[in-house]
């Protein structure tokens, strides 16, 4: 798997921005098959920073009603989230302006 395929997108939520501001931790949606070492390598190479720690979790699907047929229940997709803590003195400038 290529390093550009590991990170799908950064998550920009209120909780993610608080992690960024107070804990030097950035939150990303990552490929479901990516492990912690692959995520660490991808972030270090793509953003030119040093990673201290990576935590991952799988977000479970939630029930959702079908828009066309209200009686049918469906589910959102399951996806993987990564919390990436950077070493002291590093930051990712791409997410700085948000």
N, CA, C and O atoms as a GROMACS GRO file, in nm:
protein
  392
    1UNK      N    1   0.084  -0.118   0.000
    1UNK     CA    2   0.000   0.000   0.000
    1UNK      C    3   0.089   0.125   0.000
    1UNK      O    4   0.184   0.135   0.078
    2UNK      N    5   0.057   0.217  -0.087
    2UNK     CA    6   0.132   0.342  -0.099
    2UNK      C    7   0.099   0.434   0.019
    2UNK      O    8  -0.011   0.427   0.074
    3UNK      N    9   0.194   0.521   0.057
    3UNK     CA   10   0.170   0.607   0.173
    3UNK      C   11   0.057   0.707   0.149
    3UNK      O   12  -0.006   0.752   0.245
    4UNK      N   13   0.030   0.741   0.022
    4UNK     CA   14  -0.080   0.832  -0.007
    4UNK      C   15  -0.216   0.764   0.007
    4UNK      O   16  -0.318   0.832   0.015
    5UNK      N   17  -0.217   0.631   0.008
    5UNK     CA   18  -0.342   0.558   0.026
    5UNK      C   19  -0.376   0.535   0.172
    5UNK      O   20  -0.489   0.501   0.204
    6UNK      N   21  -0.280   0.553   0.261
    6UNK     CA   22  -0.302   0.525   0.403
    6UNK      C   23  -0.393   0.631   0.466
    6UNK      O   24  -0.489   0.596   0.534
    7UNK      N   25  -0.364   0.758   0.444
    7UNK     CA   26  -0.443   0.866   0.502
    7UNK      C   27  -0.549   0.908   0.401
    7UNK      O   28  -0.516   0.950   0.290
    8UNK      N   29  -0.675   0.897   0.440
    8UNK     CA   30  -0.785   0.932   0.350
    8UNK      C   31  -0.815   1.081   0.360
    8UNK      O   32  -0.822   1.150   0.258
    9UNK      N   33  -0.834   1.131   0.484
    9UNK     CA   34  -0.864   1.273   0.501
    9UNK      C   35  -0.843   1.311   0.647
    9UNK      O   36  -0.854   1.226   0.735
   10UNK      N   37  -0.813   1.437   0.674
   10UNK     CA   38  -0.809   1.483   0.813
   10UNK      C   39  -0.952   1.507   0.862
   10UNK      O   40  -1.038   1.547   0.784
   11UNK      N   41  -0.975   1.484   0.989
   11UNK     CA   42  -1.106   1.510   1.047
   11UNK      C   43  -1.102   1.648   1.114
   11UNK      O   44  -1.016   1.675   1.197
   12UNK      N   45  -1.196   1.732   1.076
   12UNK     CA   46  -1.201   1.867   1.130
   12UNK      C   47  -1.334   1.881   1.203
   12UNK      O   48  -1.435   1.924   1.146
   13UNK      N   49  -1.332   1.844   1.329
   13UNK     CA   50  -1.449   1.858   1.416
   13UNK      C   51  -1.407   1.940   1.537
   13UNK      O   52  -1.289   1.970   1.554
   14UNK      N   53  -1.503   1.975   1.619
   14UNK     CA   54  -1.471   2.054   1.738
   14UNK      C   55  -1.378   1.976   1.831
   14UNK      O   56  -1.283   2.032   1.886
   15UNK      N   57  -1.404   1.848   1.847
   15UNK     CA   58  -1.320   1.764   1.932
   15UNK      C   59  -1.179   1.751   1.873
   15UNK      O   60  -1.080   1.758   1.946
   16UNK      N   61  -1.170   1.732   1.742
   16UNK     CA   62  -1.039   1.718   1.677
   16UNK      C   63  -0.959   1.848   1.687
   16UNK      O   64  -0.837   1.843   1.705
   17UNK      N   65  -1.024   1.962   1.676
   17UNK     CA   66  -0.954   2.089   1.687
   17UNK      C   67  -0.904   2.113   1.830
   17UNK      O   68  -0.798   2.172   1.849
   18UNK      N   69  -0.980   2.068   1.931
   18UNK     CA   70  -0.934   2.078   2.069
   18UNK      C   71  -0.812   1.989   2.093
   18UNK      O   72  -0.718   2.030   2.161
   19UNK      N   73  -0.813   1.869   2.037
   19UNK     CA   74  -0.696   1.782   2.047
   19UNK      C   75  -0.574   1.848   1.983
   19UNK      O   76  -0.464   1.842   2.037
   20UNK      N   77  -0.595   1.911   1.868
   20UNK     CA   78  -0.484   1.976   1.798
   20UNK      C   79  -0.428   2.091   1.880
   20UNK      O   80  -0.306   2.105   1.891
   21UNK      N   81  -0.515   2.173   1.938
   21UNK     CA   82  -0.470   2.293   2.009
   21UNK      C   83  -0.407   2.263   2.144
   21UNK      O   84  -0.310   2.328   2.183
   22UNK      N   85  -0.459   2.165   2.217
   22UNK     CA   86  -0.414   2.142   2.354
   22UNK      C   87  -0.321   2.022   2.372
   22UNK      O   88  -0.249   2.014   2.471
   23UNK      N   89  -0.322   1.927   2.275
   23UNK     CA   90  -0.245   1.804   2.295
   23UNK      C   91  -0.149   1.770   2.180
   23UNK      O   92  -0.087   1.664   2.182
   24UNK      N   93  -0.135   1.858   2.081
   24UNK     CA   94  -0.050   1.832   1.963
   24UNK      C   95  -0.092   1.703   1.894
   24UNK      O   96  -0.008   1.632   1.839
   25UNK      N   97  -0.222   1.672   1.895
   25UNK     CA   98  -0.273   1.548   1.837
   25UNK      C   99  -0.365   1.582   1.721
   25UNK      O  100  -0.455   1.665   1.733
   26UNK      N  101  -0.342   1.516   1.607
   26UNK     CA  102  -0.421   1.536   1.487
   26UNK      C  103  -0.501   1.410   1.460
   26UNK      O  104  -0.455   1.299   1.488
   27UNK      N  105  -0.622   1.426   1.406
   27UNK     CA  106  -0.712   1.313   1.384
   27UNK      C  107  -0.731   1.295   1.234
   27UNK      O  108  -0.759   1.391   1.162
   28UNK      N  109  -0.717   1.170   1.188
   28UNK     CA  110  -0.729   1.138   1.046
   28UNK      C  111  -0.820   1.018   1.027
   28UNK      O  112  -0.828   0.930   1.113
   29UNK      N  113  -0.891   1.016   0.914
   29UNK     CA  114  -0.956   0.893   0.869
   29UNK      C  115  -0.851   0.818   0.788
   29UNK      O  116  -0.790   0.876   0.698
   30UNK      N  117  -0.830   0.692   0.819
   30UNK     CA  118  -0.725   0.615   0.754
   30UNK      C  119  -0.784   0.490   0.689
   30UNK      O  120  -0.898   0.453   0.715
   31UNK      N  121  -0.703   0.426   0.606
   31UNK     CA  122  -0.743   0.303   0.539
   31UNK      C  123  -0.768   0.194   0.643
   31UNK      O  124  -0.691   0.183   0.738
   32UNK      N  125  -0.874   0.114   0.628
   32UNK     CA  126  -0.905   0.012   0.729
   32UNK      C  127  -0.796  -0.092   0.750
   32UNK      O  128  -0.788  -0.151   0.858
   33UNK      N  129  -0.712  -0.116   0.650
   33UNK     CA  130  -0.606  -0.216   0.662
   33UNK      C  131  -0.474  -0.158   0.712
   33UNK      O  132  -0.377  -0.232   0.729
   34UNK      N  133  -0.469  -0.028   0.735
   34UNK     CA  134  -0.344   0.036   0.779
   34UNK      C  135  -0.319   0.008   0.927
   34UNK      O  136  -0.412   0.012   1.008
   35UNK      N  137  -0.193  -0.021   0.960
   35UNK     CA  138  -0.157  -0.040   1.101
   35UNK      C  139  -0.085   0.084   1.152
   35UNK      O  140  -0.062   0.179   1.076
   36UNK      N  141  -0.049   0.083   1.280
   36UNK     CA  142   0.009   0.203   1.342
   36UNK      C  143   0.142   0.243   1.279
   36UNK      O  144   0.168   0.362   1.262
   37UNK      N  145   0.225   0.148   1.245
   37UNK     CA  146   0.355   0.182   1.186
   37UNK      C  147   0.337   0.242   1.046
   37UNK      O  148   0.412   0.332   1.008
   38UNK      N  149   0.239   0.193   0.970
   38UNK     CA  150   0.214   0.249   0.837
   38UNK      C  151   0.161   0.392   0.848
   38UNK      O  152   0.199   0.479   0.770
   39UNK      N  153   0.074   0.416   0.946
   39UNK     CA  154   0.018   0.550   0.967
   39UNK      C  155   0.129   0.646   1.009
   39UNK      O  156   0.135   0.758   0.960
   40UNK      N  157   0.216   0.602   1.100
   40UNK     CA  158   0.327   0.686   1.146
   40UNK      C  159   0.418   0.723   1.030
   40UNK      O  160   0.456   0.839   1.015
   41UNK      N  161   0.454   0.626   0.948
   41UNK     CA  162   0.542   0.650   0.834
   41UNK      C  163   0.477   0.746   0.734
   41UNK      O  164   0.544   0.834   0.680
   42UNK      N  165   0.347   0.728   0.708
   42UNK     CA  166   0.277   0.812   0.611
   42UNK      C  167   0.271   0.958   0.659
   42UNK      O  168   0.294   1.049   0.581
   43UNK      N  169   0.239   0.979   0.786
   43UNK     CA  170   0.230   1.116   0.838
   43UNK      C  171   0.368   1.182   0.838
   43UNK      O  172   0.380   1.299   0.802
   44UNK      N  173   0.471   1.109   0.877
   44UNK     CA  174   0.605   1.167   0.880
   44UNK      C  175   0.653   1.206   0.741
   44UNK      O  176   0.716   1.310   0.725
   45UNK      N  177   0.624   1.124   0.640
   45UNK     CA  178   0.670   1.154   0.505
   45UNK      C  179   0.584   1.259   0.435
   45UNK      O  180   0.637   1.344   0.364
   46UNK      N  181   0.454   1.254   0.455
   46UNK     CA  182   0.366   1.348   0.385
   46UNK      C  183   0.375   1.490   0.442
   46UNK      O  184   0.372   1.587   0.366
   47UNK      N  185   0.387   1.502   0.575
   47UNK     CA  186   0.383   1.634   0.638
   47UNK      C  187   0.518   1.679   0.693
   47UNK      O  188   0.528   1.789   0.748
   48UNK      N  189   0.622   1.597   0.680
   48UNK     CA  190   0.758   1.631   0.723
   48UNK      C  191   0.761   1.668   0.872
   48UNK      O  192   0.812   1.773   0.910
   49UNK      N  193   0.706   1.579   0.955
   49UNK     CA  194   0.703   1.598   1.101
   49UNK      C  195   0.751   1.469   1.167
   49UNK      O  196   0.770   1.367   1.100
   50UNK      N  197   0.772   1.474   1.299
   50UNK     CA  198   0.808   1.356   1.377
   50UNK      C  199   0.689   1.316   1.463
   50UNK      O  200   0.631   1.400   1.532
   51UNK      N  201   0.652   1.189   1.458
   51UNK     CA  202   0.536   1.138   1.531
   51UNK      C  203   0.582   1.073   1.661
   51UNK      O  204   0.676   0.994   1.662
   52UNK      N  205   0.514   1.108   1.770
   52UNK     CA  206   0.545   1.050   1.900
   52UNK      C  207   0.463   0.923   1.925
   52UNK      O  208   0.516   0.823   1.973
   53UNK      N  209   0.333   0.929   1.893
   53UNK     CA  210   0.245   0.818   1.927
   53UNK      C  211   0.126   0.814   1.831
   53UNK      O  212   0.079   0.918   1.785
   54UNK      N  213   0.077   0.692   1.802
   54UNK     CA  214  -0.040   0.673   1.718
   54UNK      C  215  -0.139   0.584   1.791
   54UNK      O  216  -0.104   0.477   1.839
   55UNK      N  217  -0.264   0.629   1.798
   55UNK     CA  218  -0.372   0.548   1.854
   55UNK      C  219  -0.478   0.531   1.745
   55UNK      O  220  -0.508   0.626   1.674
   56UNK      N  221  -0.534   0.412   1.733
   56UNK     CA  222  -0.633   0.386   1.630
   56UNK      C  223  -0.760   0.328   1.691
   56UNK      O  224  -0.758   0.269   1.799
   57UNK      N  225  -0.869   0.346   1.620
   57UNK     CA  226  -0.995   0.284   1.660
   57UNK      C  227  -1.081   0.267   1.536
   57UNK      O  228  -1.067   0.340   1.438
   58UNK      N  229  -1.171   0.170   1.543
   58UNK     CA  230  -1.265   0.146   1.434
   58UNK      C  231  -1.400   0.201   1.478
   58UNK      O  232  -1.453   0.163   1.582
   59UNK      N  233  -1.454   0.292   1.397
   59UNK     CA  234  -1.584   0.351   1.426
   59UNK      C  235  -1.690   0.256   1.371
   59UNK      O  236  -1.693   0.227   1.251
   60UNK      N  237  -1.775   0.207   1.459
   60UNK     CA  238  -1.875   0.108   1.420
   60UNK      C  239  -1.989   0.174   1.343
   60UNK      O  240  -2.017   0.292   1.362
   61UNK      N  241  -2.055   0.097   1.256
   61UNK     CA  242  -2.166   0.155   1.179
   61UNK      C  243  -2.287   0.184   1.268
   61UNK      O  244  -2.311   0.114   1.366
   62UNK      N  245  -2.361   0.288   1.232
   62UNK     CA  246  -2.481   0.326   1.305
   62UNK      C  247  -2.604   0.296   1.218
   62UNK      O  248  -2.596   0.304   1.096
   63UNK      N  249  -2.716   0.260   1.280
   63UNK     CA  250  -2.837   0.236   1.201
   63UNK      C  251  -2.889   0.366   1.140
   63UNK      O  252  -2.881   0.473   1.200
   64UNK      N  253  -2.941   0.353   1.020
   64UNK     CA  254  -2.990   0.470   0.948
   64UNK      C  255  -3.107   0.429   0.859
   64UNK      O  256  -3.107   0.320   0.802
   65UNK      N  257  -3.205   0.516   0.848
   65UNK     CA  258  -3.320   0.486   0.762
   65UNK      C  259  -3.284   0.514   0.616
   65UNK      O  260  -3.208   0.605   0.584
   66UNK      N  261  -3.342   0.432   0.530
   66UNK     CA  262  -3.325   0.452   0.387
   66UNK      C  263  -3.407   0.574   0.345
   66UNK      O  264  -3.521   0.589   0.389
   67UNK      N  265  -3.352   0.660   0.262
   67UNK     CA  266  -3.419   0.784   0.222
   67UNK      C  267  -3.539   0.753   0.132
   67UNK      O  268  -3.645   0.814   0.148
   68UNK      N  269  -3.525   0.661   0.039
   68UNK     CA  270  -3.633   0.632  -0.056
   68UNK      C  271  -3.744   0.549   0.007
   68UNK      O  272  -3.862   0.575  -0.016
   69UNK      N  273  -3.706   0.451   0.087
   69UNK     CA  274  -3.804   0.365   0.150
   69UNK      C  275  -3.787   0.378   0.301
   69UNK      O  276  -3.694   0.321   0.357
   70UNK      N  277  -3.874   0.450   0.366
   70UNK     CA  278  -3.856   0.483   0.507
   70UNK      C  279  -3.866   0.362   0.599
   70UNK      O  280  -3.818   0.368   0.712
   71UNK      N  281  -3.926   0.256   0.554
   71UNK     CA  282  -3.939   0.137   0.638
   71UNK      C  283  -3.811   0.057   0.645
   71UNK      O  284  -3.787  -0.013   0.743
   72UNK      N  285  -3.729   0.066   0.543
   72UNK     CA  286  -3.605  -0.013   0.538
   72UNK      C  287  -3.497   0.054   0.622
   72UNK      O  288  -3.473   0.174   0.611
   73UNK      N  289  -3.433  -0.026   0.703
   73UNK     CA  290  -3.322   0.026   0.783
   73UNK      C  291  -3.190  -0.016   0.718
   73UNK      O  292  -3.176  -0.129   0.669
   74UNK      N  293  -3.097   0.074   0.717
   74UNK     CA  294  -2.964   0.046   0.666
   74UNK      C  295  -2.862   0.085   0.770
   74UNK      O  296  -2.897   0.118   0.884
   75UNK      N  297  -2.736   0.084   0.733
   75UNK     CA  298  -2.629   0.120   0.823
   75UNK      C  299  -2.529   0.210   0.753
   75UNK      O  300  -2.508   0.199   0.632
   76UNK      N  301  -2.468   0.299   0.829
   76UNK     CA  302  -2.357   0.376   0.775
   76UNK      C  303  -2.236   0.285   0.764
   76UNK      O  304  -2.238   0.174   0.817
   77UNK      N  305  -2.134   0.328   0.696
   77UNK     CA  306  -2.017   0.242   0.680
   77UNK      C  307  -1.928   0.246   0.804
   77UNK      O  308  -1.925   0.346   0.876
   78UNK      N  309  -1.857   0.138   0.829
   78UNK     CA  310  -1.757   0.134   0.935
   78UNK      C  311  -1.629   0.194   0.878
   78UNK      O  312  -1.597   0.173   0.760
   79UNK      N  313  -1.554   0.267   0.960
   79UNK     CA  314  -1.430   0.329   0.913
   79UNK      C  315  -1.330   0.334   1.027
   79UNK      O  316  -1.365   0.314   1.143
   80UNK      N  317  -1.205   0.362   0.993
   80UNK     CA  318  -1.097   0.362   1.091
   80UNK      C  319  -1.047   0.503   1.114
   80UNK      O  320  -1.031   0.581   1.019
   81UNK      N  321  -1.024   0.536   1.240
   81UNK     CA  322  -0.980   0.669   1.281
   81UNK      C  323  -0.844   0.655   1.350
   81UNK      O  324  -0.820   0.557   1.420
   82UNK      N  325  -0.756   0.753   1.328
   82UNK     CA  326  -0.624   0.752   1.392
   82UNK      C  327  -0.599   0.885   1.461
   82UNK      O  328  -0.619   0.992   1.402
   83UNK      N  329  -0.555   0.878   1.586
   83UNK     CA  330  -0.511   0.995   1.662
   83UNK      C  331  -0.358   0.994   1.658
   83UNK      O  332  -0.296   0.901   1.709
   84UNK      N  333  -0.299   1.095   1.597
   84UNK     CA  334  -0.155   1.102   1.578
   84UNK      C  335  -0.099   1.216   1.662
   84UNK      O  336  -0.130   1.333   1.637
   85UNK      N  337  -0.017   1.183   1.763
   85UNK     CA  338   0.045   1.284   1.848
   85UNK      C  339   0.184   1.315   1.795
   85UNK      O  340   0.264   1.224   1.773
   86UNK      N  341   0.213   1.444   1.776
   86UNK     CA  342   0.342   1.486   1.723
   86UNK      C  343   0.437   1.518   1.837
   86UNK      O  344   0.396   1.549   1.948
   87UNK      N  345   0.567   1.509   1.807
   87UNK     CA  346   0.668   1.544   1.906
   87UNK      C  347   0.669   1.695   1.928
   87UNK      O  348   0.618   1.771   1.845
   88UNK      N  349   0.726   1.737   2.038
   88UNK     CA  350   0.731   1.878   2.078
   88UNK      C  351   0.797   1.961   1.968
   88UNK      O  352   0.903   1.925   1.916
   89UNK      N  353   0.734   2.073   1.932
   89UNK     CA  354   0.791   2.165   1.834
   89UNK      C  355   0.744   2.141   1.692
   89UNK      O  356   0.778   2.219   1.603
   90UNK      N  357   0.666   2.038   1.667
   90UNK     CA  358   0.618   2.009   1.532
   90UNK      C  359   0.469   2.039   1.524
   90UNK      O  360   0.396   2.027   1.622
   91UNK      N  361   0.426   2.080   1.405
   91UNK     CA  362   0.283   2.098   1.378
   91UNK      C  363   0.261   2.078   1.229
   91UNK      O  364   0.355   2.082   1.150
   92UNK      N  365   0.136   2.056   1.194
   92UNK     CA  366   0.100   2.038   1.053
   92UNK      C  367   0.034   2.167   1.008
   92UNK      O  368  -0.073   2.203   1.056
   93UNK      N  369   0.099   2.236   0.915
   93UNK     CA  370   0.053   2.368   0.872
   93UNK      C  371  -0.072   2.362   0.784
   93UNK      O  372  -0.144   2.461   0.774
   94UNK      N  373  -0.098   2.249   0.721
   94UNK     CA  374  -0.213   2.237   0.633
   94UNK      C  375  -0.342   2.257   0.713
   94UNK      O  376  -0.438   2.314   0.661
   95UNK      N  377  -0.344   2.212   0.838
   95UNK     CA  378  -0.464   2.222   0.920
   95UNK      C  379  -0.461   2.344   1.012
   95UNK      O  380  -0.550   2.358   1.096
   96UNK      N  381  -0.363   2.430   1.000
   96UNK     CA  382  -0.345   2.542   1.093
   96UNK      C  383  -0.453   2.648   1.078
   96UNK      O  384  -0.497   2.704   1.178
   97UNK      N  385  -0.498   2.676   0.956
   97UNK     CA  386  -0.591   2.785   0.935
   97UNK      C  387  -0.735   2.754   0.970
   97UNK      O  388  -0.819   2.844   0.967
   98UNK      N  389  -0.766   2.630   1.001
   98UNK     CA  390  -0.905   2.592   1.027
   98UNK      C  391  -0.939   2.621   1.171
   98UNK      O  392  -1.052   2.596   1.213
   0.00000   0.00000   0.00000
